[in-house]
Amino acid sequence: PAELIEGALAAGPDWRALAQEVRRRKFGPEPPENWSEKARQARFLQYRGFSADHIRSAVSADFDPDSRT
């Protein structure tokens, strides 16, 4: 029972990575330059159904440089 639950959760999508991928596809690899651009990108992701935590992760300025493609 507990193993099944953990397995199902582990098999689910990585929502943070998906939010970052969607943001990069729409806005490019660079993080938002100012607050208004950050808000615009956050609204876009919110409209797509991502949670506030996932959006915050996707539009934060501290991206891992190796993850930019």
N, C-alpha and C positions, 0 to 999 in steps of 0.2 A: 504493500500500500504506500508507504512513505517513499520507497524507491520509484514507484510508478509516477508519483506526483513530481518528484525531483527530475525524473527523466523527461516528463512532459514539459516542465518549465525550461529545462536545458535545451530541448528541441525547438522551443519557440524562437521567434525572430529577435534579433538584437535591435530594439527600437531606437536606442541612441545612435547606433551606426546607420540605421535606415534614415533617421532624421538628418544626420550629417550628410549622407549621400544625396538626399533630395535637395538639401540646401546648396550643396556644391554644384549639382546639376543645373539648378536655376540661377544661382548668383556667382558661381565661380569658386576657386579654392581659397581666396583671401577672406579673412574674417571681416565683418562689418567695420567700417571706419569710424562711424559716429553713432550716437544714440538713435537718431531717426532711422538710419539704415538698419540698425539692429532691430528696432521695433517693426519695421516693414518686413524683414525676414521672419521675425517671430510670428507676425500675423499670417504670413503665407503658410508657415508650418502648422499653425493652429487651425487654419482652414482645412488643412490636409488631415487633421485628426490626431496630431501628436500631442502628448501631455506636456505640461509646463516644464517638468524635469528634463524631458527629452529635448524640448526646444531650447532650454537654457544651455544644455550641453552642446547643441548644434551651433548656436550663435555666439558662444563664448569666445573670447579673444585668445585663449590659451590652447590653440590647436597643437597637436603633435606634428612637428614639421615633417616627419616621415610619412604621415597619413595623407599629406597633400598630393593629389595626383591630377 
